[in-house]
Amino acid sequence: MAKRGKKYLAVIKLIDKPLYKFQEALELLPKTAITKFDSGCEVHFNLGIDTKQADQNIRTTVSLPHGTGKDVRVVAFVDESQAKAAKAAGATTAGTDDLIKKIEKGWTDFDVAIATPDQMKELGKVAKVLGQKRLMPNPKAGTVGPDFERMIVELKKGKVELRVDKDGNLHVLFGKVSFGTDKLKENLKAIVKAVMEVKPSSQKGTYMNSVTVTTTMGPSVAVEVNDAVNASR
């Protein structure tokens, strides 16, 4: 077991209940932040789904009212004639041929990739690399479409992907401690609502098993699932 530092051991004493109400958990976050920098705030869900079933392998997007506080690095696979416009919209780099060559050499220093439909066939050359790093553009993630400028702007403003892993876990950054409770609350409500809206019709039993929030390197705070769901309505 990893040895915890003094700051962590001090703040974990503040968590004295097994479950917290939605509002209480958010108010506790800044008190449990232990980094010298502005800690990120993350939410972790465990969903009662069978990811081996295609219709239960959840993947969607949600636009956060206040963004994530992170400068999202977007690359755009577009026709060379559209590269200038993509960069003007906020893309770190754009094009296709040169971008693919960089990725083939091992470069993946970006957070999300978008593509226009006509460029998708070219991505076969780097599909394995992008797929392994969960960076492959996908219509379900809102990262493939003709309106590349809109996609870039939305991602830069705070549109995030919700995607479960093979065990039904979902992890999302929903802001920074400096946002304050009200903005964090609005962002988290949007995420919980989005997760509930994509509940598979074939799912049986309990859908949302657990919800926990945490700051970067800080202890986890477990949230009452029903209270989180009710707060998002």
N, C-alpha and C positions, 0 to 999 in steps of 0.2 A: 504493500500500500504506500502511495506517495506521501512523503512527509509534508505537512502543511505549515505555512509560515505563521508568524505571530499575528499578523493582521487578519488572516483568514480565521484563525482560532478565536480571535476576539469577536469578530462580527457574527460568527456562526452561533454564538450564544444568544444573539438577538432573535434567532428563529426558534421559538419555544412552543410551536404548535405543529401538529402533523399536516394540517391544511389551513389555508388562509382564504378569506373572501377576496374577490377580484380586486377591489379597491385597496384593501389592506396589503395585499401582496405588492402592488405597484408602489405604495407609499414606503414599503420596506426596502425596495431596491436601492435607492441612493444611500441608505444607511449601511448596506452590505457591500458597497463598492470598495474595492481595496487597491485599485491601481492609481498611479500618479497621474495618468492621462484620463481623458473623458471616457469612462467605461461604456462599452456597448451593452445594450439590453437585448437579451434573447429569450424566445419562448420555445419550449420543447413539448411536442404532443406525442402521445402514444395512442394510435388508433387501432380499434379492433377490426381490422380488415385482413383479407387474404390477398397479399400482393401477387400471388401466383395466378389470380384471376384477373384477366385483362381489364375488366370494367371496375376493378377495385384498386388498380394501381394509380392512385390519385396524382394528378399533375395539373395545376392551374396557376393563375396569377391573381394578384390583388394590388391595387394602387393605394399606398399608405398616405393618409391625409397630410402627414408632416415629413414624409420621406424617412430614410434610415439614418441620416447624418453621415453617411459614407459617400465619398466621391466614387461613383460607379464608373469603372473603366469599360467602355463599350467599343467593340470592333465591329465593323460593318462589311459584310461580303456583298458588295454591289458592283455594278458595271463601272469600269474606270471613268466613264463620263459622269457618273453620279458621285464619285469619291469626294469631290470638293464640297458638294452639298451635304454629304453625310458628316464630314468633319465640321462643317459650319453648324450642324445640328447638335454636335457634342461628341461625336465619335473620336476615339483616340487615334485610330487609323482606319483606313477604308480602302476598298479595292477588292481584288480576288487573287490574281496570280502571285503578286509579291507577298501578300498576306499568307497564302498557302505555303510558299517557299520558306517563310520565317517559321511557321508552325512545324513544317517538316524537319527543321533544324532544331526543334525543341522549344521554341518560344511560345509560352502560353501566359504571358504576363498581362492578363486582363480578367475582368469579372464576368462578362457576358458577351455573347456574340449574336448578332442579328444577320439576317440574309434576305434578299429578295428571292422569290420563287425561281427565277431564271438562273440563279447562281448555285442553287442547291446541288445540281448534278456535279459541279466542280468540287464540292466538299467531300466527295467520296475518297479523295486522296488523303484526307486528314480526319476522316470520320472516326476512326478508331481512337486517335489521340484525343480528339474533342469529346468523344463519348465517355472515355475513361475518366475525364476530368469534369464531366457533367456540363460541358460547355457547347455541345452541339445545338445549333438552332433548331427549334421545333415549333410547329404551329400551335400545339397545345400550351406551350410556354409563352405564346405571344411574341415569338422572336423570328417568325418567318411571315413575310407579307410584302405587298408592293409599296406600302407607305412607310419606307424606311426612316424618313425624318420623324414621323410621329412616334415610331417605336423607340427611337433613340431618345427623344425628348421625355417620353413616359418613363423609361428606365432610369434616366438621369434624375428625374424628379422623385422617384421612389416606388416604382412598380417592381414588385418582387415575385419570385416564383415560389410556389408551394409544391413541394415534391417529396413524397414519402420514400424511405429506403426500403430494403427488402423485409425489414422487421416491422414495418408500419410506423416508424418514427419519422417525425417531421420537425425540422429545426429552422427557425427564422429569426433574423435580426430585425428588431422593430423600433430601434432608435438608440439614443444616447442618454446617459443619466442627466446631462444638462438640459434635456428637453423639458424636464419637469413632469409631474404626475399627470396633468391634464392631457398633454400632447401624447405621452406614452399610452395613456388610456385609450385615446381615440384610435391610435395606430393598432393597438392590440385588439380592440373591439372589431376593427375591420378584418383582421386576420382570422379571429375566431368565427366571425360570421361567414367568411369565405370558405373556411374548412367545413362548416356545417352545411353550406349550400351545395357542396360537391359530395355529400354522403351518398355512396352507391346504393341504388335501390335493392341490390342483391345482398347487401351486408346484413348479417344476422347478429343478434345479441347487442352488447354495449358497443357503441361506435367510438366515443371519445373516452378512452380509459384513464388518461391522466394529462394534466397540464402543469408545467412548471416554468417559472421565470427565473432568470439569473443575470447577473452582470458579468462582464469579462473577468474570468478567474475567480469570481465570487461564488458563494454557496447557493444552492438551488432553493427556491421557495415554492412549495407545492400549493396549487390553487384548487379550490373547490370547483369541480368540473361544471356542475349545474349552475353555480353562480356566475362562472365565466360565460357560459352559453346565454344565460338570461341577460347578462350585462350587454351582450352584443346585439340584442334584438332592438 
